Amino acid sequence: MTITAFPILARILYERGLAQTRFGTLALGGASVDDAVAWCLLAIVLASVKNSLSIAILAIGGGICYVLFTIFLGQPPILFS
């Protein structure tokens, strides 16, 4: 698992014209889930090193709040033409 490969994968798929295909969507979806899991695991490892579960809860909870915010409130405005 690599955390930093997601933007590179997105760029490669975009440049090859695969971003809008079924394969490209599946690859980006899988990579985004992989990144989310890796960051959660990193938060848990850091919390175990500090011996404080609240660090992991704060990091994972903050990530979930950010995702929910962008899904429900971060919609682009509808422009009337």
N, C-alpha and C positions, 0 to 999 in steps of 0.2 A: 504494500500500500504506500502510495506517495501522496502527500498533501499538495505539493506545489505543481503537480502535473496537470491539474484541471484547466487552468487558463491556456496552457500549451495545447492540450487536446482540443479545446474549443477553437483555438486559432487554426490548427491543422485542419479540422473538419470544415471550418468556414472557407479556408483558402482552397480546399479541394472540392468545394461545392456539395459537401455531404451533410452540412448542418441541418438542412431541412428535410433530409431523408429519414426513413424509418430507422436505419442503422445509426445515423448520426444522433438522432434523438435518444435512442437506446443507450448509446455510448456515453452521451452527456448525462443522462439520468443516472446511469450506474456510477459514473465518476463523481457525481454530486453526492450520492448516498455514501460512497466510499470516503469522500472527504469529511462529511458530517460525522460518520462513525469514528474516523481517525482523530478528529478534533475532540470528540467526547472522550475517547480513550486517553488522549493526552491530558485532558482535564482531570480524569480519574487518577492517572499516574501522578500528576503533580499534587493532587490532593492527598494521595497516600504518602508521598514523600514528606509533605508538611504535616501529616497526621491530622488533617482537618477536612471533613467531608463537605463543609460549607463552601469551600473553594470550587469543588466540582459541581455542586448544586447551583451555585451562582453562575458559573460559566455555561453549563448546559441550559439552565433556565433562561439566561440572557439570550442564548442562541435561539431558543424556541420562541421567545418573545419577539426577537428581531424578525424571524420568519413569518410569524403571525401578523406582525405590523406591516411587513412588505406585501403580504398577500391581500390583506383586507383594507389597509389604509394607503398603501403605496401605489395604487392603481394610477396609471397616467390619465390626465384629464381628457374628457371627450371634447373634441373641438368640432364645432359646427361650421360647415362650409357653405 
